[in-house]
Amino acid sequence: MTSKSLFSFTALATASLLAMGCGDDDPVAVDDTGVVTATLVDSPDTPSSSNGVVDARRFDQVQAAFDGTFRGTTLVEIYSPADEQWFAVTGTSTTQLALGSSDWAELGSSSMIEAGSYTRVRLTITGGEAVIEAGATLGGVQIGADVTLALGGSQDVVIEKDVAFTVQANAATDLVIDLNSEMWVTEENVDEEEVTEDEMEEAARVDAN
């Protein structure tokens, strides 16, 4: 092999290795998605917040002591103003959660969401109910038997909140949705065995961490 041919062969081999990305300093492709999860809680012992602003005044109105369980089918979506559309964070899943406790429930599985800015969170509850156990004290009156409250009556409950947050590439974001049942489990609603969508939406709080 002539020196000219050897030089050409060596140059070609070097170029091929570079094209294959060999070496410790190779550029790493930047992922353009982040992991987003949604968690449901109902913790009246700790004032909830919306965008980090605690509204402790709501807890002055609470005059109830009860144990109960939330059940329903849930779906969580987030809104992208850039795309002008909603993106599902979770699939539709069946959820159960102890009310007024430190328990939490992950809503569906986590999702890979395009990195970017989001401005709203939407929780849809289908077939939701809250079972309030006997012995609960509401408005100074104790109930003698379990009561099932239909959430939203016979309709879906759709809770939308303005929550500005950014999904970072290769990072995790957790949406924490607090039902704040202490605000809508009232003597009147127990008598009517129903909670309106408006009551639930007003009480709910959403944080993005």
Contacts in CASP RR format, 6 or more apart in sequence:
PFRMAT RR
TARGET T0000
AUTHOR 0000-0000-0000
METHOD contacts of the structure
MODEL  1
MTSKSLFSFTALATASLLAMGCGDDDPVAVDDTGVVTATLVDSPDTPSSS
NGVVDARRFDQVQAAFDGTFRGTTLVEIYSPADEQWFAVTGTSTTQLALG
SSDWAELGSSSMIEAGSYTRVRLTITGGEAVIEAGATLGGVQIGADVTLA
LGGSQDVVIEKDVAFTVQANAATDLVIDLNSEMWVTEENVDEEEVTEDEM
EEAARVDAN
1 9 0 8 1.000
30 169 0 8 1.000
30 170 0 8 1.000
31 169 0 8 1.000
31 170 0 8 1.000
32 114 0 8 1.000
32 115 0 8 1.000
32 169 0 8 1.000
33 112 0 8 1.000
33 113 0 8 1.000
33 114 0 8 1.000
33 115 0 8 1.000
33 167 0 8 1.000
33 169 0 8 1.000
33 170 0 8 1.000
34 112 0 8 1.000
34 113 0 8 1.000
34 114 0 8 1.000
34 115 0 8 1.000
34 167 0 8 1.000
34 168 0 8 1.000
34 169 0 8 1.000
34 170 0 8 1.000
34 171 0 8 1.000
34 172 0 8 1.000
34 173 0 8 1.000
35 110 0 8 1.000
35 111 0 8 1.000
35 112 0 8 1.000
35 113 0 8 1.000
35 171 0 8 1.000
35 172 0 8 1.000
35 173 0 8 1.000
36 78 0 8 1.000
36 89 0 8 1.000
36 110 0 8 1.000
36 111 0 8 1.000
36 112 0 8 1.000
36 113 0 8 1.000
36 167 0 8 1.000
36 172 0 8 1.000
36 173 0 8 1.000
36 174 0 8 1.000
36 175 0 8 1.000
37 89 0 8 1.000
37 106 0 8 1.000
37 110 0 8 1.000
37 111 0 8 1.000
37 172 0 8 1.000
37 173 0 8 1.000
37 174 0 8 1.000
37 175 0 8 1.000
38 76 0 8 1.000
38 89 0 8 1.000
38 90 0 8 1.000
38 106 0 8 1.000
38 107 0 8 1.000
38 108 0 8 1.000
38 123 0 8 1.000
38 174 0 8 1.000
38 175 0 8 1.000
38 177 0 8 1.000
39 104 0 8 1.000
39 105 0 8 1.000
39 106 0 8 1.000
39 107 0 8 1.000
39 174 0 8 1.000
39 175 0 8 1.000
39 176 0 8 1.000
39 177 0 8 1.000
40 70 0 8 1.000
40 74 0 8 1.000
40 95 0 8 1.000
40 97 0 8 1.000
40 104 0 8 1.000
40 105 0 8 1.000
40 106 0 8 1.000
40 107 0 8 1.000
40 177 0 8 1.000
40 179 0 8 1.000
41 97 0 8 1.000
41 103 0 8 1.000
41 104 0 8 1.000
41 105 0 8 1.000
41 176 0 8 1.000
41 177 0 8 1.000
41 178 0 8 1.000
41 179 0 8 1.000
42 70 0 8 1.000
42 97 0 8 1.000
42 98 0 8 1.000
42 99 0 8 1.000
42 100 0 8 1.000
42 101 0 8 1.000
42 103 0 8 1.000
42 178 0 8 1.000
42 179 0 8 1.000
42 180 0 8 1.000
42 181 0 8 1.000
43 100 0 8 1.000
43 101 0 8 1.000
43 102 0 8 1.000
43 178 0 8 1.000
44 59 0 8 1.000
44 62 0 8 1.000
44 100 0 8 1.000
44 180 0 8 1.000
44 181 0 8 1.000
44 182 0 8 1.000
45 100 0 8 1.000
45 102 0 8 1.000
47 54 0 8 1.000
47 55 0 8 1.000
47 56 0 8 1.000
47 58 0 8 1.000
47 59 0 8 1.000
48 54 0 8 1.000
48 55 0 8 1.000
48 178 0 8 1.000
48 180 0 8 1.000
48 205 0 8 1.000
48 207 0 8 1.000
49 55 0 8 1.000
49 205 0 8 1.000
49 207 0 8 1.000
50 161 0 8 1.000
50 163 0 8 1.000
50 205 0 8 1.000
50 206 0 8 1.000
50 207 0 8 1.000
51 163 0 8 1.000
51 164 0 8 1.000
51 207 0 8 1.000
52 207 0 8 1.000
55 205 0 8 1.000
58 180 0 8 1.000
58 183 0 8 1.000
58 203 0 8 1.000
59 182 0 8 1.000
61 183 0 8 1.000
62 182 0 8 1.000
62 183 0 8 1.000
63 138 0 8 1.000
63 139 0 8 1.000
63 140 0 8 1.000
64 136 0 8 1.000
64 137 0 8 1.000
64 138 0 8 1.000
64 139 0 8 1.000
64 182 0 8 1.000
64 185 0 8 1.000
64 186 0 8 1.000
65 136 0 8 1.000
65 137 0 8 1.000
66 99 0 8 1.000
66 132 0 8 1.000
66 133 0 8 1.000
66 135 0 8 1.000
66 136 0 8 1.000
66 137 0 8 1.000
66 138 0 8 1.000
66 185 0 8 1.000
67 98 0 8 1.000
67 99 0 8 1.000
67 100 0 8 1.000
67 132 0 8 1.000
67 133 0 8 1.000
67 136 0 8 1.000
68 98 0 8 1.000
68 99 0 8 1.000
68 100 0 8 1.000
68 130 0 8 1.000
68 131 0 8 1.000
68 132 0 8 1.000
68 133 0 8 1.000
68 136 0 8 1.000
69 96 0 8 1.000
69 97 0 8 1.000
69 98 0 8 1.000
69 99 0 8 1.000
69 130 0 8 1.000
69 131 0 8 1.000
70 95 0 8 1.000
70 96 0 8 1.000
70 97 0 8 1.000
70 98 0 8 1.000
70 99 0 8 1.000
70 128 0 8 1.000
70 129 0 8 1.000
70 130 0 8 1.000
70 179 0 8 1.000
70 181 0 8 1.000
71 94 0 8 1.000
71 95 0 8 1.000
71 96 0 8 1.000
71 128 0 8 1.000
71 129 0 8 1.000
71 130 0 8 1.000
71 131 0 8 1.000
72 94 0 8 1.000
72 95 0 8 1.000
72 96 0 8 1.000
72 125 0 8 1.000
72 126 0 8 1.000
72 127 0 8 1.000
72 128 0 8 1.000
72 129 0 8 1.000
72 151 0 8 1.000
73 92 0 8 1.000
73 93 0 8 1.000
73 94 0 8 1.000
73 95 0 8 1.000
73 125 0 8 1.000
73 126 0 8 1.000
73 127 0 8 1.000
73 128 0 8 1.000
74 90 0 8 1.000
74 92 0 8 1.000
74 93 0 8 1.000
74 94 0 8 1.000
74 95 0 8 1.000
74 107 0 8 1.000
74 108 0 8 1.000
74 123 0 8 1.000
74 124 0 8 1.000
74 125 0 8 1.000
74 126 0 8 1.000
75 88 0 8 1.000
75 90 0 8 1.000
75 91 0 8 1.000
75 92 0 8 1.000
75 93 0 8 1.000
75 123 0 8 1.000
75 124 0 8 1.000
75 126 0 8 1.000
76 88 0 8 1.000
76 89 0 8 1.000
76 90 0 8 1.000
76 107 0 8 1.000
76 121 0 8 1.000
76 122 0 8 1.000
76 123 0 8 1.000
76 124 0 8 1.000
76 175 0 8 1.000
76 177 0 8 1.000
77 86 0 8 1.000
77 87 0 8 1.000
77 88 0 8 1.000
77 89 0 8 1.000
77 121 0 8 1.000
77 122 0 8 1.000
77 124 0 8 1.000
78 86 0 8 1.000
78 87 0 8 1.000
78 89 0 8 1.000
78 113 0 8 1.000
78 118 0 8 1.000
78 120 0 8 1.000
78 121 0 8 1.000
78 122 0 8 1.000
78 175 0 8 1.000
79 85 0 8 1.000
79 86 0 8 1.000
79 87 0 8 1.000
79 118 0 8 1.000
79 119 0 8 1.000
79 120 0 8 1.000
79 121 0 8 1.000
79 122 0 8 1.000
80 86 0 8 1.000
80 87 0 8 1.000
80 114 0 8 1.000
80 116 0 8 1.000
80 117 0 8 1.000
80 118 0 8 1.000
80 119 0 8 1.000
81 117 0 8 1.000
81 118 0 8 1.000
81 119 0 8 1.000
82 116 0 8 1.000
82 117 0 8 1.000
86 122 0 8 1.000
87 113 0 8 1.000
87 114 0 8 1.000
88 111 0 8 1.000
89 107 0 8 1.000
89 111 0 8 1.000
89 113 0 8 1.000
89 175 0 8 1.000
90 107 0 8 1.000
90 108 0 8 1.000
90 109 0 8 1.000
90 111 0 8 1.000
91 108 0 8 1.000
91 109 0 8 1.000
92 126 0 8 1.000
93 107 0 8 1.000
93 108 0 8 1.000
95 105 0 8 1.000
95 107 0 8 1.000
96 105 0 8 1.000
97 103 0 8 1.000
97 104 0 8 1.000
97 105 0 8 1.000
97 179 0 8 1.000
99 130 0 8 1.000
99 132 0 8 1.000
99 179 0 8 1.000
99 181 0 8 1.000
99 185 0 8 1.000
100 181 0 8 1.000
100 182 0 8 1.000
107 123 0 8 1.000
107 177 0 8 1.000
110 172 0 8 1.000
113 167 0 8 1.000
113 173 0 8 1.000
114 167 0 8 1.000
115 166 0 8 1.000
115 167 0 8 1.000
115 168 0 8 1.000
115 169 0 8 1.000
116 166 0 8 1.000
116 167 0 8 1.000
117 164 0 8 1.000
117 165 0 8 1.000
117 166 0 8 1.000
118 163 0 8 1.000
118 164 0 8 1.000
118 165 0 8 1.000
118 166 0 8 1.000
118 167 0 8 1.000
119 162 0 8 1.000
119 163 0 8 1.000
119 164 0 8 1.000
120 160 0 8 1.000
120 161 0 8 1.000
120 162 0 8 1.000
120 163 0 8 1.000
121 160 0 8 1.000
121 161 0 8 1.000
121 163 0 8 1.000
121 175 0 8 1.000
121 177 0 8 1.000
121 206 0 8 1.000
121 208 0 8 1.000
122 158 0 8 1.000
122 159 0 8 1.000
122 160 0 8 1.000
122 161 0 8 1.000
123 158 0 8 1.000
123 159 0 8 1.000
123 177 0 8 1.000
123 204 0 8 1.000
123 206 0 8 1.000
124 156 0 8 1.000
124 157 0 8 1.000
124 158 0 8 1.000
124 159 0 8 1.000
125 151 0 8 1.000
125 156 0 8 1.000
125 157 0 8 1.000
125 158 0 8 1.000
125 159 0 8 1.000
125 200 0 8 1.000
126 156 0 8 1.000
127 150 0 8 1.000
127 151 0 8 1.000
127 156 0 8 1.000
128 150 0 8 1.000
128 151 0 8 1.000
128 152 0 8 1.000
128 157 0 8 1.000
129 148 0 8 1.000
129 149 0 8 1.000
129 150 0 8 1.000
129 151 0 8 1.000
130 148 0 8 1.000
130 149 0 8 1.000
130 151 0 8 1.000
130 181 0 8 1.000
130 185 0 8 1.000
130 195 0 8 1.000
131 146 0 8 1.000
131 147 0 8 1.000
131 148 0 8 1.000
131 149 0 8 1.000
132 143 0 8 1.000
132 146 0 8 1.000
132 147 0 8 1.000
132 148 0 8 1.000
132 149 0 8 1.000
132 185 0 8 1.000
132 190 0 8 1.000
133 146 0 8 1.000
134 143 0 8 1.000
134 144 0 8 1.000
134 145 0 8 1.000
134 146 0 8 1.000
135 142 0 8 1.000
135 143 0 8 1.000
135 144 0 8 1.000
136 142 0 8 1.000
136 143 0 8 1.000
136 147 0 8 1.000
136 185 0 8 1.000
136 190 0 8 1.000
138 185 0 8 1.000
138 186 0 8 1.000
138 187 0 8 1.000
138 190 0 8 1.000
139 186 0 8 1.000
139 187 0 8 1.000
140 187 0 8 1.000
141 187 0 8 1.000
143 190 0 8 1.000
147 190 0 8 1.000
147 193 0 8 1.000
148 193 0 8 1.000
149 185 0 8 1.000
149 189 0 8 1.000
149 190 0 8 1.000
149 193 0 8 1.000
149 194 0 8 1.000
149 195 0 8 1.000
150 193 0 8 1.000
150 194 0 8 1.000
150 195 0 8 1.000
151 157 0 8 1.000
151 195 0 8 1.000
151 200 0 8 1.000
152 194 0 8 1.000
152 195 0 8 1.000
152 196 0 8 1.000
152 197 0 8 1.000
152 200 0 8 1.000
153 194 0 8 1.000
153 195 0 8 1.000
153 196 0 8 1.000
155 197 0 8 1.000
157 197 0 8 1.000
157 200 0 8 1.000
157 201 0 8 1.000
158 197 0 8 1.000
158 201 0 8 1.000
159 177 0 8 1.000
159 197 0 8 1.000
159 200 0 8 1.000
159 201 0 8 1.000
159 204 0 8 1.000
160 201 0 8 1.000
161 204 0 8 1.000
161 205 0 8 1.000
161 206 0 8 1.000
163 175 0 8 1.000
163 206 0 8 1.000
163 207 0 8 1.000
163 208 0 8 1.000
165 173 0 8 1.000
165 208 0 8 1.000
167 173 0 8 1.000
173 208 0 8 1.000
173 209 0 8 1.000
174 208 0 8 1.000
174 209 0 8 1.000
175 206 0 8 1.000
175 207 0 8 1.000
175 208 0 8 1.000
175 209 0 8 1.000
176 206 0 8 1.000
176 207 0 8 1.000
176 208 0 8 1.000
176 209 0 8 1.000
177 204 0 8 1.000
177 205 0 8 1.000
177 206 0 8 1.000
178 204 0 8 1.000
178 205 0 8 1.000
178 206 0 8 1.000
178 207 0 8 1.000
179 200 0 8 1.000
179 203 0 8 1.000
179 204 0 8 1.000
180 203 0 8 1.000
180 204 0 8 1.000
180 205 0 8 1.000
181 203 0 8 1.000
183 199 0 8 1.000
183 202 0 8 1.000
183 203 0 8 1.000
184 195 0 8 1.000
184 199 0 8 1.000
184 200 0 8 1.000
184 203 0 8 1.000
185 195 0 8 1.000
189 195 0 8 1.000
189 199 0 8 1.000
END
